[in-house]
Amino acid sequence: MSKCEITFGKMKWRNPVTVASGTFGLEYVGLFDLSLLGALTTKTITPEPKAGNEPQRIVETKAGLLNSIGLQNPGVEEFIKTDLPEYRKIDTNLIVSVSASSINEFAKLVKRLDTQPGIDAYEINISCPNVENEGIAFGTDPEIVFDLTKKLREATDKTLIIKLSPNVTSITDIARRAENAGADGLALINTLYGMAVDVETGKPKLHNIIGGYSGPAIKPIALQNVYKVAQAVKIPILAMGGISSINDALEFIIAGATAVAIGTYNFVNPLGTIEVIEGIQEYCSNNNIEYKKLIGSIQT
């Protein structure tokens, strides 16, 4: 195993870097070799097609991005027919992000995807603030998270990653319940709640008024959440939230993350993931340290 290879659940990654769901897709094919990524995470897929929320759905702020996309996607059947064959051509781990409106719908969706070759893991999106009757509604109750994870654990042998929201009272309680129910890993954090107002019209800039806030401004919040959860569970953490440099990524890893995901920064620098991969490799080489010894190496 090279200095930067990792094990995440049942997957072997050539390096500890992936992309955050909804920020990166097949349109990047041709921009660079996507097989260089440790894993590739899809946009969230739902049982039926979703048109998403009405515009305005994206608002840039001084230190981040507000979005209220609403999980726009073609639905699972179209994904299997059109997108999945293209993802299979990319020589890296494929993580399919999924969301649904009930525990049974989640299980049915995962079972349907499990009939298809080429999928290595599922990221269970229980933390999206931009949709009604799903997403974050699941992620705020530790017992619902336990029941959902247990049901999905029965539905698949593939790596199961539960994506957690910071918009809760105790993220560590929810993390422990996911671990106890059989999750292979955790992804955190999803977006914070945020909004913006147009002072000329007096109206909210987002059609849905409140959306998900991501980008550099949320990094300290994400970092402390990752640190707390890393102290509370034994399963690996996929960290995300404001990572826009190699040093940002290293902070999360030192705080306890096994892997990192680049999200909003992809819109600023489409080659940002490659820069972070190369930066981690260079850091380990320059410091003569094996990557796994860097994970959780924070001195307190």
C-alpha positions in Angstrom: 0.0 0.0 0.0 1.4 3.4 -1.0 1.7 6.2 1.5 -1.6 7.8 0.6 -3.9 4.8 -0.1 -6.7 4.3 2.3 -9.4 1.8 3.2 -12.9 3.3 3.5 -15.4 0.7 4.4 -15.1 -2.1 1.9 -13.3 0.2 -0.6 -9.7 0.7 -1.4 -8.9 4.3 -2.5 -5.7 5.2 -4.3 -5.8 8.5 -2.4 -8.1 10.1 0.2 -9.9 12.6 -2.0 -13.3 12.6 -3.6 -15.9 15.3 -4.5 -19.0 16.4 -2.7 -22.3 15.3 -4.1 -24.0 17.9 -6.3 -20.8 19.8 -7.1 -19.2 17.6 -9.7 -20.4 15.3 -12.5 -19.8 13.7 -15.8 -19.4 17.1 -17.4 -15.8 17.0 -15.9 -14.9 14.1 -18.2 -12.3 15.5 -20.6 -11.2 18.2 -18.2 -8.9 15.8 -16.4 -8.5 12.1 -15.8 -11.3 11.4 -13.3 -9.7 8.1 -12.4 -7.1 10.1 -10.5 -9.7 10.7 -7.8 -9.8 8.3 -4.8 -13.6 8.1 -5.4 -16.3 9.8 -7.4 -19.5 10.8 -5.7 -22.6 11.4 -7.8 -25.3 14.0 -7.4 -28.1 12.7 -5.2 -30.5 10.3 -6.9 -34.1 9.9 -5.8 -36.7 7.2 -6.7 -38.6 9.5 -9.1 -37.3 12.4 -11.2 -37.2 15.8 -9.5 -37.4 19.1 -11.3 -35.9 20.9 -8.3 -36.9 24.2 -6.8 -37.9 27.3 -8.8 -35.2 29.9 -9.5 -33.4 31.8 -8.1 -31.6 28.7 -6.8 -28.0 29.9 -6.5 -26.7 33.0 -4.7 -23.0 33.9 -4.2 -22.0 35.6 -1.0 -18.8 37.1 0.2 -17.4 33.9 1.7 -19.5 31.1 0.2 -22.5 30.0 -1.8 -26.2 29.7 -1.0 -28.1 27.0 -3.0 -31.7 25.8 -3.1 -31.5 23.4 -5.9 -33.9 20.9 -4.4 -32.1 17.7 -5.4 -32.9 18.1 -9.1 -32.1 14.7 -10.8 -33.5 12.3 -13.5 -34.7 9.6 -11.0 -33.2 6.2 -10.5 -34.3 4.5 -13.7 -32.9 7.2 -16.0 -29.7 7.3 -13.9 -29.3 3.5 -14.4 -30.0 3.8 -18.1 -28.0 7.0 -19.0 -25.5 8.0 -16.3 -24.4 4.8 -14.6 -22.9 3.3 -17.8 -20.7 6.5 -18.2 -19.6 6.4 -14.6 -18.6 2.7 -15.0 -16.0 3.8 -17.6 -14.1 5.8 -14.9 -11.5 3.7 -13.1 -12.2 4.7 -9.5 -14.6 3.9 -6.7 -18.2 5.1 -7.4 -20.3 6.4 -4.5 -23.9 6.9 -5.4 -25.7 9.6 -3.2 -29.3 8.7 -2.6 -32.3 10.3 -0.9 -36.0 9.3 -0.4 -39.1 10.3 1.6 -39.4 7.3 3.8 -37.3 4.5 5.3 -39.0 1.9 3.0 -38.4 4.2 -0.1 -34.7 4.5 0.9 -34.5 0.7 1.2 -36.3 0.1 -2.1 -34.0 2.6 -3.9 -30.8 1.0 -2.6 -32.0 -2.5 -3.5 -32.8 -1.3 -7.0 -29.3 0.2 -7.4 -27.8 -2.9 -5.9 -28.9 -4.9 -8.9 -26.5 -2.9 -11.0 -22.7 -3.5 -11.4 -20.2 -0.7 -10.9 -21.4 0.8 -7.7 -19.0 0.6 -4.7 -20.9 2.6 -2.0 -24.0 4.6 -1.1 -23.9 8.0 0.5 -27.2 8.3 2.4 -28.3 11.9 2.2 -30.3 12.5 5.3 -29.2 16.1 5.7 -30.3 18.2 2.7 -32.0 21.5 3.8 -33.5 22.2 0.4 -36.3 19.6 0.1 -39.6 18.9 1.9 -40.5 15.5 3.5 -37.0 14.1 3.1 -33.4 14.9 3.6 -32.8 16.7 6.8 -36.0 15.4 8.4 -34.3 12.1 8.8 -31.0 13.4 10.0 -32.3 15.3 13.1 -33.5 12.3 15.1 -31.0 9.7 16.3 -33.5 6.9 16.5 -34.8 7.5 13.0 -31.2 7.5 11.8 -30.6 4.2 13.6 -33.7 2.6 12.1 -32.9 3.8 8.6 -29.3 2.7 8.8 -30.3 -0.7 10.1 -32.8 -1.2 7.3 -30.3 -0.2 4.7 -27.6 -2.4 6.2 -30.0 -5.3 5.6 -30.6 -4.1 2.0 -26.9 -4.0 0.9 -23.5 -5.4 1.5 -21.8 -2.4 -0.2 -20.2 0.3 1.8 -22.8 2.4 3.6 -22.0 6.1 4.3 -24.4 8.2 6.3 -24.2 11.9 5.5 -24.8 14.0 8.6 -26.2 17.5 9.1 -24.7 20.2 11.3 -28.2 21.6 11.9 -28.9 19.4 14.9 -28.5 19.5 18.7 -25.9 16.7 19.0 -24.2 15.4 15.9 -22.2 13.0 18.0 -25.4 11.2 19.3 -26.6 10.8 15.7 -23.2 9.6 14.6 -23.1 6.9 17.3 -26.5 5.6 16.4 -25.5 5.3 12.7 -22.4 3.4 13.7 -24.4 1.2 16.1 -26.8 0.3 13.3 -24.1 -0.8 10.9 -22.9 2.2 8.9 -19.4 1.7 7.4 -18.6 5.4 7.5 -19.9 8.9 8.0 -19.9 12.0 5.7 -20.0 15.4 7.3 -20.9 18.1 7.1 -23.7 19.0 4.8 -24.7 22.6 4.3 -25.8 25.0 7.0 -29.0 27.0 6.8 -28.6 30.4 5.2 -30.3 33.3 3.3 -29.7 36.5 1.6 -31.9 39.6 1.0 -31.9 42.0 -2.0 -31.8 45.4 -0.3 -33.1 47.1 -3.5 -36.3 45.1 -3.6 -36.6 44.0 0.0 -37.1 40.4 -1.2 -35.1 37.2 -0.5 -32.6 36.4 -3.2 -33.5 32.7 -3.1 -37.0 31.8 -4.3 -37.3 29.4 -1.4 -36.0 32.1 1.0 -33.7 29.8 3.0 -31.2 27.5 1.4 -28.0 25.6 2.1 -24.8 27.6 2.8 -21.4 26.2 1.8 -17.9 27.4 1.0 -14.9 28.8 3.0 -17.0 30.4 5.7 -18.3 27.2 7.1 -14.9 25.4 7.4 -14.3 26.1 11.1 -17.8 24.8 11.9 -17.3 21.7 9.8 -13.9 21.2 11.3 -15.1 21.2 14.9 -17.9 18.8 14.0 -15.5 16.4 12.4 -13.2 16.6 15.4 -16.1 15.9 17.8 -17.5 13.0 15.8 -14.0 11.5 15.3 -13.7 11.3 19.1 -17.1 9.6 19.4 -17.0 6.8 16.7 -14.5 4.2 15.3 -15.8 4.2 11.7 -14.0 6.4 9.1 -15.2 10.0 8.4 -15.4 11.6 5.0 -15.0 15.3 5.8 -16.3 18.2 3.8 -17.2 21.8 4.3 -15.3 24.8 3.0 -12.1 22.9 1.8 -10.4 25.1 -0.7 -6.7 24.4 -0.3 -4.3 21.6 0.7 -4.0 23.1 4.2 -7.7 23.0 4.6 -7.7 19.3 3.7 -4.8 18.6 6.1 -6.6 20.3 9.0 -9.6 17.9 8.6 -7.3 14.9 8.3 -5.3 15.8 11.4 -8.6 16.4 13.2 -9.7 12.8 12.5 -11.0 12.5 8.9 -9.9 9.5 6.9 -10.8 11.2 3.6 -12.0 14.6 2.3 -14.4 15.8 -0.3 -14.1 19.0 -2.3 -17.4 20.7 -2.9 -18.0 24.4 -3.6 -14.4 25.0 -4.5 -15.0 22.9 -7.7 -16.9 25.9 -9.0 -14.0 28.2 -8.3 -11.2 25.9 -9.4 -12.2 22.8 -11.4 -8.8 21.3 -10.9 -8.9 21.9 -7.1 -9.3 18.2 -6.4 -6.1 17.3 -8.3 -4.2 20.0 -6.4 -5.3 18.7 -3.1 -4.4 15.1 -4.1 -0.9 16.2 -5.1 -0.6 18.4 -2.0 -1.4 15.5 0.4 1.1 13.3 -1.4 3.8 16.0 -1.3 3.1 16.7 2.4 3.5 13.0 3.3 6.6 12.7 1.3 8.2 15.8 2.6 7.5 14.8 6.2 8.3 11.2 5.6 5.0 10.2 7.2 2.6 7.4 6.2 -0.8 8.9 5.5 -2.7 6.7 7.9 -0.5 8.0 10.8 -1.6 11.5 9.9 -5.3 10.7 10.5 -6.4 12.0 13.9 -2.8 13.1 14.8 -4.0 16.3 16.4 -2.1 17.3 19.5 -4.3 18.4 22.4 
